[in-house]
Amino acid sequence: MNYEEHSKFMKEALKEADKAARMGEVPVGAVIVKDGTVIGRGFNKTETTSLATSHAEIEAISMASEHLGNWRLYGCSMYVTLEPCAMCAGAAVLSRIENLFYGAADPKFGGCESIFEIPTEARLNHRVNVVGGLMAEESSRKLRDFFRDLRNRKNIDNLKDEN
């Protein structure tokens, strides 16, 4: 696949991130692709579900596995707007995803390159090809805007409480 084709799928992941933001969730989205078709989608729902495991990647893996009727996602690629955390990077390995493309790096929780390198760990029985930085600016902007707006809302609420 060329950059244009990869960008098409990352744009789908960005749409999923928008769904999360509209729900007040951290705007992270993911899609899983097999043979040029999206077979799994997900966005962060941790606040909505009160489950720490309701990350975009886990949601997308679940949908893709259901679609294929198999937990092994051989020949699949995941596109996610933020570098997966250790849990999600581990899930990508365990589900046998072939390729993982992410947008923004995550220097605080990144499980693929920033802190840990779980998908490429030689001691594991499966490794995932990782490509970071795909449409990173668009992904980073969504996160920056979300947290800026969240801080602004909290500041406004604090001002209201003072009056």
N, CA, C and O atoms as a DFTB+ gen file, in Angstrom:
652 C
 N C O
     1  1       0.841      -1.186       0.000
     2  2       0.000       0.000       0.000
     3  2       0.880       1.241       0.000
     4  3       1.989       1.232       0.534
     5  1       0.381       2.287      -0.594
     6  2       1.110       3.546      -0.611
     7  2       0.580       4.481       0.480
     8  3      -0.381       4.162       1.180
     9  1       1.223       5.634       0.605
    10  2       0.855       6.583       1.657
    11  2      -0.612       6.979       1.563
    12  3      -1.291       7.089       2.585
    13  1      -1.101       7.192       0.365
    14  2      -2.501       7.610       0.178
    15  2      -3.474       6.555       0.723
    16  3      -4.468       6.891       1.365
    17  1      -3.178       5.287       0.462
    18  2      -4.050       4.222       0.958
    19  2      -3.983       4.116       2.478
    20  3      -5.011       3.942       3.134
    21  1      -2.780       4.220       3.042
    22  2      -2.649       4.198       4.498
    23  2      -3.379       5.395       5.117
    24  3      -4.041       5.261       6.146
    25  1      -3.252       6.557       4.485
    26  2      -3.920       7.759       4.988
    27  2      -5.431       7.598       4.996
    28  3      -6.104       8.090       5.902
    29  1      -5.964       6.921       4.002
    30  2      -7.412       6.681       3.934
    31  2      -7.883       5.942       5.186
    32  3      -8.923       6.279       5.753
    33  1      -7.127       4.947       5.613
    34  2      -7.538       4.188       6.793
    35  2      -7.282       4.961       8.079
    36  3      -8.042       4.832       9.039
    37  1      -6.213       5.769       8.110
    38  2      -5.991       6.588       9.293
    39  2      -7.104       7.633       9.421
    40  3      -7.501       7.977      10.534
    41  1      -7.601       8.130       8.313
    42  2      -8.737       9.063       8.376
    43  2      -9.963       8.396       8.984
    44  3     -10.740       9.042       9.688
    45  1     -10.137       7.112       8.716
    46  2     -11.236       6.364       9.339
    47  2     -11.014       6.281      10.855
    48  3     -11.962       6.416      11.629
    49  1      -9.778       6.061      11.271
    50  2      -9.466       6.033      12.701
    51  2      -9.711       7.414      13.329
    52  3     -10.194       7.509      14.458
    53  1      -9.380       8.466      12.604
    54  2      -9.633       9.823      13.102
    55  2     -11.128      10.084      13.266
    56  3     -11.528      10.792      14.190
    57  1     -11.953       9.531      12.396
    58  2     -13.417       9.649      12.539
    59  2     -13.879       8.965      13.823
    60  3     -14.768       9.456      14.519
    61  1     -13.261       7.826      14.123
    62  2     -13.593       7.135      15.372
    63  2     -13.184       7.992      16.574
    64  3     -13.905       8.056      17.569
    65  1     -12.031       8.645      16.477
    66  2     -11.586       9.530      17.557
    67  2     -12.579      10.667      17.774
    68  3     -12.821      11.077      18.909
    69  1     -13.151      11.174      16.686
    70  2     -14.168      12.228      16.802
    71  2     -15.379      11.744      17.590
    72  3     -15.960      12.498      18.370
    73  1     -15.760      10.483      17.385
    74  2     -16.894       9.916      18.138
    75  2     -16.591       9.929      19.629
    76  3     -17.453      10.265      20.441
    77  1     -15.363       9.563      19.985
    78  2     -14.962       9.572      21.389
    79  2     -15.056      10.985      21.962
    80  3     -15.597      11.188      23.049
    81  1     -14.527      11.953      21.226
    82  2     -14.532      13.341      21.705
    83  2     -15.954      13.839      21.930
    84  3     -16.222      14.527      22.915
    85  1     -16.861      13.499      21.031
    86  2     -18.265      13.936      21.182
    87  2     -18.900      13.364      22.448
    88  3     -19.844      13.939      22.990
    89  1     -18.384      12.241      22.912
    90  2     -18.897      11.616      24.140
    91  2     -18.132      12.075      25.380
    92  3     -18.410      11.622      26.491
    93  1     -17.166      12.979      25.185
    94  2     -16.362      13.451      26.311
    95  2     -15.227      12.507      26.658
    96  3     -14.625      12.627      27.725
    97  1     -14.930      11.580      25.780
    98  2     -13.838      10.627      25.975
    99  2     -12.574      11.166      25.310
   100  3     -12.647      11.984      24.393
   101  1     -11.425      10.708      25.774
   102  2     -10.163      11.077      25.131
   103  2     -10.241      10.618      23.674
   104  3     -10.529       9.451      23.409
   105  1      -9.988      11.524      22.731
   106  2     -10.205      11.212      21.312
   107  2      -9.140      10.316      20.686
   108  3      -8.203      10.781      20.038
   109  1      -9.317       9.031      20.902
   110  2      -8.470       8.026      20.266
   111  2      -9.383       7.092      19.510
   112  3     -10.391       6.622      20.036
   113  1      -9.016       6.825      18.252
   114  2      -9.801       5.922      17.426
   115  2      -8.912       4.904      16.752
   116  3      -7.718       5.129      16.552
   117  1      -9.518       3.766      16.399
   118  2      -8.770       2.695      15.751
   119  2      -9.655       1.982      14.740
   120  3     -10.868       1.873      14.920
   121  1      -9.029       1.502      13.680
   122  2      -9.701       0.608      12.737
   123  2      -8.762      -0.544      12.421
   124  3      -7.540      -0.408      12.480
   125  1      -9.354      -1.669      12.087
   126  2      -8.582      -2.836      11.661
   127  2      -9.012      -3.164      10.237
   128  3     -10.200      -3.207       9.915
   129  1      -8.010      -3.394       9.396
   130  2      -8.215      -3.577       7.963
   131  2      -7.679      -4.939       7.539
   132  3      -6.596      -5.358       7.947
   133  1      -8.464      -5.615       6.710
   134  2      -8.014      -6.861       6.088
   135  2      -8.392      -6.809       4.617
   136  3      -9.542      -6.535       4.272
   137  1      -7.430      -7.070       3.760
   138  2      -7.656      -7.073       2.315
   139  2      -8.328      -5.788       1.823
   140  3      -9.212      -5.825       0.967
   141  1      -7.893      -4.647       2.380
   142  2      -8.397      -3.356       1.930
   143  2      -9.763      -2.967       2.456
   144  3     -10.329      -1.966       2.015
   145  1     -10.311      -3.741       3.398
   146  2     -11.640      -3.464       3.955
   147  2     -11.558      -3.319       5.464
   148  3     -10.894      -4.111       6.133
   149  1     -12.230      -2.311       6.003
   150  2     -12.294      -2.130       7.455
   151  2     -13.210      -3.206       8.027
   152  3     -14.376      -3.308       7.647
   153  1     -12.672      -4.008       8.945
   154  2     -13.466      -5.073       9.570
   155  2     -13.663      -4.857      11.069
   156  3     -14.388      -5.612      11.717
   157  1     -13.019      -3.831      11.616
   158  2     -13.169      -3.522      13.027
   159  2     -12.978      -2.038      13.264
   160  3     -12.117      -1.406      12.651
   161  1     -13.778      -1.490      14.150
   162  2     -13.709      -0.070      14.507
   163  2     -13.821       0.059      16.020
   164  3     -14.455      -0.759      16.687
   165  1     -13.200       1.090      16.537
   166  2     -13.343       1.339      17.958
   167  2     -12.881       2.731      18.334
   168  3     -12.069       3.347      17.645
   169  1     -13.413       3.207      19.435
   170  2     -12.965       4.478      20.002
   171  2     -13.000       4.350      21.515
   172  3     -13.699       3.499      22.064
   173  1     -12.239       5.205      22.179
   174  2     -12.157       5.146      23.635
   175  2     -13.536       5.285      24.262
   176  3     -14.329       6.142      23.873
   177  1     -13.808       4.424      25.246
   178  2     -15.072       4.452      25.979
   179  2     -14.850       4.205      27.465
   180  3     -15.756       3.743      28.159
   181  1     -13.660       4.507      27.957
   182  2     -13.344       4.164      29.344
   183  2     -14.240       4.881      30.351
   184  3     -14.667       4.280      31.337
   185  1     -14.526       6.156      30.113
   186  2     -15.392       6.905      31.031
   187  2     -16.831       6.413      30.921
   188  3     -17.524       6.268      31.928
   189  1     -17.266       6.161      29.711
   190  2     -18.647       5.730      29.464
   191  2     -18.923       4.363      30.078
   192  3     -19.976       4.151      30.680
   193  1     -17.977       3.433      29.925
   194  2     -18.178       2.071      30.415
   195  2     -17.646       1.851      31.820
   196  3     -17.961       0.843      32.452
   197  1     -16.848       2.776      32.312
   198  2     -16.145       2.631      33.599
   199  2     -15.243       1.405      33.608
   200  3     -15.048       0.762      34.639
   201  1     -14.691       1.093      32.421
   202  2     -13.772      -0.041      32.287
   203  2     -12.436       0.446      31.740
   204  3     -12.388       1.103      30.701
   205  1     -11.371       0.128      32.431
   206  2     -10.031       0.527      31.981
   207  2      -9.660      -0.130      30.665
   208  3      -8.769       0.354      29.967
   209  1     -10.316      -1.211      30.314
   210  2      -9.995      -1.934      29.084
   211  2     -10.759      -1.445      27.864
   212  3     -10.571      -1.991      26.777
   213  1     -11.595      -0.458      27.999
   214  2     -12.397       0.029      26.864
   215  2     -11.629       1.029      26.005
   216  3     -12.112       2.125      25.721
   217  1     -10.434       0.634      25.603
   218  2      -9.623       1.451      24.700
   219  2     -10.053       1.200      23.258
   220  3     -10.635       0.162      22.944
   221  1      -9.765       2.146      22.404
   222  2     -10.135       2.060      20.992
   223  2      -9.613       0.778      20.350
   224  3     -10.331       0.114      19.602
   225  1      -8.365       0.435      20.644
   226  2      -7.749      -0.739      20.033
   227  2      -8.452      -2.027      20.441
   228  3      -8.668      -2.906      19.607
   229  1      -8.807      -2.144      21.709
   230  2      -9.486      -3.344      22.212
   231  2     -10.862      -3.460      21.568
   232  3     -11.280      -4.549      21.175
   233  1     -11.561      -2.340      21.461
   234  2     -12.873      -2.338      20.815
   235  2     -12.758      -2.791      19.356
   236  3     -13.563      -3.594      18.887
   237  1     -11.758      -2.275      18.647
   238  2     -11.570      -2.630      17.235
   239  2     -11.165      -4.095      17.079
   240  3     -11.644      -4.777      16.173
   241  1     -10.291      -4.578      17.949
   242  2      -9.882      -5.985      17.904
   243  2     -11.086      -6.888      18.138
   244  3     -11.247      -7.896      17.450
   245  1     -11.926      -6.538      19.098
   246  2     -13.118      -7.339      19.383
   247  2     -14.039      -7.418      18.173
   248  3     -14.528      -8.492      17.821
   249  1     -14.272      -6.270      17.538
   250  2     -15.147      -6.247      16.369
   251  2     -14.544      -7.051      15.211
   252  3     -15.256      -7.796      14.538
   253  1     -13.257      -6.904      14.981
   254  2     -12.601      -7.633      13.889
   255  2     -12.627      -9.133      14.146
   256  3     -12.856      -9.916      13.225
   257  1     -12.395      -9.537      15.383
   258  2     -12.425     -10.954      15.728
   259  2     -13.819     -11.532      15.522
   260  3     -13.981     -12.640      15.012
   261  1     -14.814     -10.764      15.928
   262  2     -16.198     -11.205      15.710
   263  2     -16.495     -11.322      14.215
   264  3     -17.123     -12.284      13.773
   265  1     -16.043     -10.346      13.452
   266  2     -16.259     -10.353      11.998
   267  2     -15.642     -11.600      11.358
   268  3     -16.265     -12.239      10.510
   269  1     -14.413     -11.944      11.768
   270  2     -13.713     -13.085      11.184
   271  2     -14.102     -14.412      11.833
   272  3     -13.842     -15.481      11.279
   273  1     -14.722     -14.339      13.003
   274  2     -15.022     -15.566      13.730
   275  2     -13.773     -16.244      14.244
   276  3     -13.723     -17.468      14.364
   277  1     -12.749     -15.434      14.551
   278  2     -11.466     -15.982      14.977
   279  2     -10.716     -14.906      15.756
   280  3     -10.740     -13.733      15.381
   281  1     -10.053     -15.301      16.833
   282  2      -9.280     -14.329      17.597
   283  2      -7.948     -14.015      16.931
   284  3      -7.305     -13.018      17.261
   285  1      -7.534     -14.861      15.995
   286  2      -6.277     -14.634      15.279
   287  2      -6.550     -13.720      14.090
   288  3      -7.294     -14.080      13.177
   289  1      -5.959     -12.562      14.106
   290  2      -6.196     -11.560      13.061
   291  2      -5.039     -11.550      12.060
   292  3      -4.463     -10.502      11.766
   293  1      -4.713     -12.728      11.547
   294  2      -3.643     -12.842      10.561
   295  2      -3.965     -11.990       9.333
   296  3      -5.109     -11.937       8.882
   297  1      -2.949     -11.332       8.805
   298  2      -3.114     -10.532       7.600
   299  2      -3.832      -9.213       7.819
   300  3      -4.203      -8.540       6.857
   301  1      -4.030      -8.838       9.070
   302  2      -4.740      -7.592       9.388
   303  2      -3.762      -6.489       9.784
   304  3      -2.674      -6.743      10.299
   305  1      -4.189      -5.269       9.526
   306  2      -3.440      -4.077       9.944
   307  2      -4.332      -3.229      10.832
   308  3      -5.529      -3.087      10.582
   309  1      -3.734      -2.670      11.870
   310  2      -4.454      -1.758      12.752
   311  2      -3.940      -0.343      12.512
   312  3      -2.737      -0.110      12.398
   313  1      -4.876       0.587      12.438
   314  2      -4.569       2.015      12.332
   315  2      -5.162       2.662      13.572
   316  3      -6.359       2.538      13.832
   317  1      -4.324       3.353      14.335
   318  2      -4.786       3.979      15.567
   319  2      -4.171       5.369      15.673
   320  3      -3.018       5.582      15.299
   321  1      -4.948       6.298      16.183
   322  2      -4.533       7.695      16.176
   323  2      -3.443       8.018      17.193
   324  3      -2.712       8.994      17.025
   325  1      -3.327       7.210      18.246
   326  2      -2.324       7.426      19.288
   327  2      -1.559       6.130      19.503
   328  3      -2.141       5.046      19.459
   329  1      -0.284       6.237      19.731
   330  2       0.533       5.055      20.004
   331  2      -0.127       4.219      21.094
   332  3      -0.425       4.736      22.171
   333  1      -0.358       2.943      20.834
   334  2      -1.004       2.094      21.834
   335  2      -0.219       1.987      23.136
   336  3       1.011       2.006      23.151
   337  1      -0.972       1.875      24.226
   338  2      -0.372       1.658      25.537
   339  2       0.124       0.212      25.622
   340  3      -0.033      -0.558      24.675
   341  1       0.714      -0.146      26.742
   342  2       1.239      -1.502      26.921
   343  2       0.140      -2.550      26.774
   344  3       0.357      -3.587      26.148
   345  1      -1.032      -2.293      27.341
   346  2      -2.136      -3.245      27.244
   347  2      -2.537      -3.463      25.786
   348  3      -2.681      -4.603      25.344
   349  1      -2.716      -2.387      25.049
   350  2      -3.179      -2.482      23.664
   351  2      -2.095      -3.020      22.737
   352  3      -2.392      -3.739      21.783
   353  1      -0.846      -2.674      23.014
   354  2       0.258      -3.239      22.232
   355  2       0.320      -4.743      22.446
   356  3       0.545      -5.499      21.500
   357  1       0.123      -5.180      23.682
   358  2       0.087      -6.607      23.982
   359  2      -1.076      -7.294      23.292
   360  3      -0.930      -8.410      22.794
   361  1      -2.229      -6.640      23.257
   362  2      -3.396      -7.214      22.575
   363  2      -3.144      -7.348      21.082
   364  3      -3.601      -8.309      20.461
   365  1      -2.422      -6.396      20.497
   366  2      -2.084      -6.490      19.066
   367  2      -1.206      -7.710      18.810
   368  3      -1.390      -8.423      17.824
   369  1      -0.254      -7.942      19.704
   370  2       0.618      -9.112      19.573
   371  2      -0.198     -10.387      19.746
   372  3      -0.111     -11.298      18.923
   373  1      -0.984     -10.454      20.804
   374  2      -1.745     -11.666      21.107
   375  2      -2.767     -11.997      20.022
   376  3      -3.054     -13.170      19.782
   377  1      -3.312     -10.986      19.372
   378  2      -4.302     -11.234      18.318
   379  2      -3.654     -11.469      16.959
   380  3      -4.347     -11.664      15.960
   381  1      -2.332     -11.451      16.925
   382  2      -1.555     -11.773      15.709
   383  2      -1.732     -10.748      14.586
   384  3      -1.653     -11.093      13.407
   385  1      -1.968      -9.498      14.953
   386  2      -2.048      -8.439      13.946
   387  2      -0.706      -8.359      13.228
   388  3       0.348      -8.503      13.848
   389  1      -0.750      -8.132      11.933
   390  2       0.475      -8.096      11.134
   391  2       1.172      -6.734      11.190
   392  3       2.383      -6.657      11.399
   393  1       0.399      -5.664      11.003
   394  2       0.953      -4.307      10.945
   395  2       0.174      -3.379      11.860
   396  3      -1.046      -3.483      11.988
   397  1       0.901      -2.472      12.491
   398  2       0.285      -1.476      13.347
   399  2       0.802      -0.100      12.920
   400  3       2.003       0.166      12.962
   401  1      -0.116       0.757      12.511
   402  2       0.209       2.124      12.114
   403  2      -0.426       3.053      13.139
   404  3      -1.618       2.948      13.428
   405  1       0.375       3.963      13.685
   406  2      -0.210       4.913      14.625
   407  2       0.181       6.337      14.252
   408  3       1.162       6.578      13.549
   409  1      -0.627       7.272      14.753
   410  2      -0.397       8.678      14.467
   411  2       0.576       9.303      15.450
   412  3       1.786       9.300      15.226
   413  1       0.046       9.834      16.532
   414  2       0.855      10.550      17.522
   415  2       1.575       9.593      18.457
   416  3       1.017       8.575      18.867
   417  1       2.811       9.923      18.790
   418  2       3.552       9.177      19.803
   419  2       2.972       9.494      21.173
   420  3       2.389      10.560      21.372
   421  1       3.129       8.580      22.110
   422  2       2.644       8.791      23.476
   423  2       3.812       8.637      24.450
   424  3       4.098       7.529      24.905
   425  1       4.489       9.749      24.773
   426  2       5.677       9.674      25.625
   427  2       5.395       9.253      27.070
   428  3       6.324       8.905      27.800
   429  1       4.122       9.280      27.494
   430  2       3.787       8.905      28.868
   431  2       3.354       7.450      29.011
   432  3       3.600       6.833      30.047
   433  1       2.706       6.887      27.974
   434  2       2.164       5.531      28.089
   435  2       2.486       4.638      26.897
   436  3       2.042       3.490      26.867
   437  1       3.235       5.119      25.926
   438  2       3.453       4.390      24.679
   439  2       4.060       3.014      24.854
   440  3       5.118       2.858      25.463
   441  1       3.374       2.017      24.309
   442  2       3.819       0.647      24.438
   443  2       4.469       0.080      23.190
   444  3       4.804      -1.104      23.145
   445  1       4.652       0.926      22.167
   446  2       5.194       0.427      20.891
   447  2       6.601       0.930      20.606
   448  3       7.414       0.210      20.026
   449  1       6.891       2.161      21.009
   450  2       8.206       2.735      20.737
   451  2       8.640       3.736      21.799
   452  3       9.822       3.790      22.142
   453  1       7.708       4.534      22.330
   454  2       8.084       5.620      23.236
   455  2       8.658       5.145      24.559
   456  3       9.694       5.647      24.995
   457  1       8.007       4.188      25.203
   458  2       8.487       3.659      26.485
   459  2       8.878       2.193      26.334
   460  3       9.993       1.793      26.668
   461  1       7.944       1.407      25.829
   462  2       8.176      -0.019      25.612
   463  2       8.167      -0.301      24.115
   464  3       7.731       0.529      23.317
   465  1       8.647      -1.463      23.751
   466  2       8.618      -1.902      22.352
   467  2       8.000      -3.297      22.286
   468  3       8.584      -4.230      21.735
   469  1       6.816      -3.411      22.857
   470  2       6.144      -4.700      22.992
   471  2       5.906      -5.395      21.646
   472  3       6.195      -6.586      21.529
   473  1       5.392      -4.699      20.628
   474  2       5.084      -5.407      19.379
   475  2       6.290      -6.011      18.665
   476  3       6.141      -6.948      17.880
   477  1       7.468      -5.487      18.929
   478  2       8.661      -5.987      18.241
   479  2       9.595      -6.760      19.176
   480  3      10.726      -7.070      18.801
   481  1       9.139      -7.067      20.366
   482  2       9.948      -7.781      21.352
   483  2      10.299      -9.175      20.833
   484  3       9.413      -9.994      20.589
   485  1      11.580      -9.434      20.667
   486  2      12.064     -10.692      20.085
   487  2      11.727     -11.912      20.927
   488  3      11.665     -13.019      20.392
   489  1      11.509     -11.747      22.223
   490  2      11.219     -12.891      23.087
   491  2       9.778     -13.379      22.965
   492  3       9.447     -14.460      23.452
   493  1       8.926     -12.596      22.323
   494  2       7.534     -13.008      22.142
   495  2       7.414     -13.913      20.917
   496  3       8.266     -13.890      20.028
   497  1       6.354     -14.702      20.884
   498  2       6.203     -15.656      19.778
   499  2       5.638     -15.026      18.507
   500  3       5.633     -15.673      17.460
   501  1       5.170     -13.802      18.569
   502  2       4.671     -13.094      17.392
   503  2       5.157     -11.654      17.482
   504  3       5.203     -11.074      18.567
   505  1       5.509     -11.093      16.367
   506  2       5.901      -9.691      16.311
   507  2       5.038      -8.958      15.302
   508  3       4.588      -9.522      14.304
   509  1       4.822      -7.696      15.591
   510  2       3.989      -6.833      14.762
   511  2       4.892      -5.783      14.122
   512  3       5.736      -5.194      14.798
   513  1       4.721      -5.551      12.845
   514  2       5.434      -4.447      12.181
   515  2       4.802      -3.145      12.636
   516  3       3.584      -2.986      12.562
   517  1       5.613      -2.219      13.101
   518  2       5.109      -0.954      13.643
   519  2       5.620       0.212      12.812
   520  3       6.809       0.305      12.507
   521  1       4.690       1.106      12.449
   522  2       5.035       2.344      11.754
   523  2       4.345       3.478      12.499
   524  3       3.117       3.551      12.526
   525  1       5.124       4.355      13.099
   526  2       4.567       5.488      13.816
   527  2       4.641       6.760      12.993
   528  3       5.410       6.855      12.036
   529  1       3.833       7.736      13.377
   530  2       3.890       9.048      12.759
   531  2       2.978       9.250      11.563
   532  3       3.048      10.295      10.916
   533  1       2.120       8.281      11.248
   534  2       1.195       8.426      10.119
   535  2       0.110       9.436      10.492
   536  3      -0.695       9.192      11.391
   537  1       0.097      10.550       9.804
   538  2      -0.839      11.644      10.075
   539  2      -0.753      12.087      11.544
   540  3      -1.764      12.359      12.191
   541  1       0.462      12.148      12.037
   542  2       0.700      12.475      13.443
   543  2       0.175      13.849      13.826
   544  3      -0.368      14.019      14.917
   545  1       0.327      14.825      12.953
   546  2      -0.118      16.177      13.297
   547  2      -1.629      16.231      13.506
   548  3      -2.100      16.862      14.452
   549  1      -2.385      15.580      12.639
   550  2      -3.848      15.563      12.772
   551  2      -4.249      14.883      14.079
   552  3      -5.137      15.359      14.786
   553  1      -3.598      13.782      14.391
   554  2      -3.902      13.057      15.622
   555  2      -3.532      13.889      16.850
   556  3      -4.308      13.972      17.803
   557  1      -2.363      14.495      16.828
   558  2      -1.909      15.326      17.948
   559  2      -2.823      16.520      18.160
   560  3      -3.135      16.885      19.294
   561  1      -3.253      17.127      17.054
   562  2      -4.132      18.297      17.146
   563  2      -5.440      17.940      17.848
   564  3      -5.919      18.701      18.688
   565  1      -6.014      16.800      17.512
   566  2      -7.264      16.378      18.165
   567  2      -7.078      16.251      19.673
   568  3      -7.923      16.690      20.455
   569  1      -5.968      15.649      20.068
   570  2      -5.698      15.474      21.493
   571  2      -5.451      16.812      22.180
   572  3      -5.990      17.074      23.255
   573  1      -4.628      17.663      21.552
   574  2      -4.353      18.991      22.135
   575  2      -5.639      19.792      22.297
   576  3      -5.880      20.381      23.351
   577  1      -6.461      19.814      21.255
   578  2      -7.713      20.579      21.302
   579  2      -8.645      20.048      22.389
   580  3      -9.270      20.822      23.114
   581  1      -8.731      18.737      22.495
   582  2      -9.596      18.120      23.499
   583  2      -9.170      18.528      24.902
   584  3      -9.996      18.966      25.703
   585  1      -7.873      18.384      25.204
   586  2      -7.399      18.699      26.553
   587  2      -7.417      20.201      26.829
   588  3      -7.642      20.607      27.969
   589  1      -7.186      21.029      25.819
   590  2      -7.318      22.484      25.985
   591  2      -8.759      22.837      26.339
   592  3      -9.003      23.605      27.269
   593  1      -9.709      22.278      25.599
   594  2     -11.128      22.552      25.869
   595  2     -11.535      22.039      27.248
   596  3     -12.313      22.683      27.951
   597  1     -11.012      20.887      27.626
   598  2     -11.318      20.327      28.942
   599  2     -10.796      21.250      30.041
   600  3     -11.499      21.513      31.017
   601  1      -9.565      21.741      29.886
   602  2      -9.011      22.675      30.880
   603  2      -9.836      23.959      30.932
   604  3     -10.112      24.482      32.011
   605  1     -10.224      24.458      29.771
   606  2     -11.026      25.682      29.735
   607  2     -12.365      25.494      30.433
   608  3     -12.809      26.372      31.172
   609  1     -13.014      24.351      30.203
   610  2     -14.293      24.073      30.868
   611  2     -14.112      24.007      32.379
   612  3     -14.947      24.508      33.133
   613  1     -13.015      23.384      32.820
   614  2     -12.757      23.294      34.261
   615  2     -12.494      24.675      34.841
   616  3     -12.950      24.981      35.943
   617  1     -11.760      25.517      34.107
   618  2     -11.509      26.885      34.584
   619  2     -12.799      27.678      34.693
   620  3     -12.990      28.426      35.652
   621  1     -13.686      27.522      33.716
   622  2     -14.978      28.224      33.742
   623  2     -15.806      27.722      34.929
   624  3     -16.419      28.517      35.643
   625  1     -15.823      26.392      35.139
   626  2     -16.561      25.826      36.277
   627  2     -15.992      26.336      37.587
   628  3     -16.748      26.625      38.514
   629  1     -14.668      26.455      37.684
   630  2     -14.046      26.966      38.912
   631  2     -14.437      28.427      39.157
   632  3     -14.696      28.821      40.294
   633  1     -14.477      29.231      38.078
   634  2     -14.899      30.634      38.216
   635  2     -16.339      30.730      38.680
   636  3     -16.667      31.579      39.509
   637  1     -17.196      29.879      38.162
   638  2     -18.601      29.872      38.577
   639  2     -18.730      29.509      40.055
   640  3     -19.549      30.077      40.777
   641  1     -17.908      28.551      40.491
   642  2     -17.945      28.137      41.899
   643  2     -17.489      29.249      42.837
   644  3     -17.947      29.335      43.976
   645  1     -16.579      30.108      42.349
   646  2     -16.058      31.204      43.182
   647  2     -17.086      32.315      43.335
   648  3     -17.059      33.051      44.321
   649  1     -17.980      32.442      42.383
   650  2     -18.964      33.533      42.440
   651  2     -20.168      33.124      43.174
   652  3     -21.100      33.915      43.320
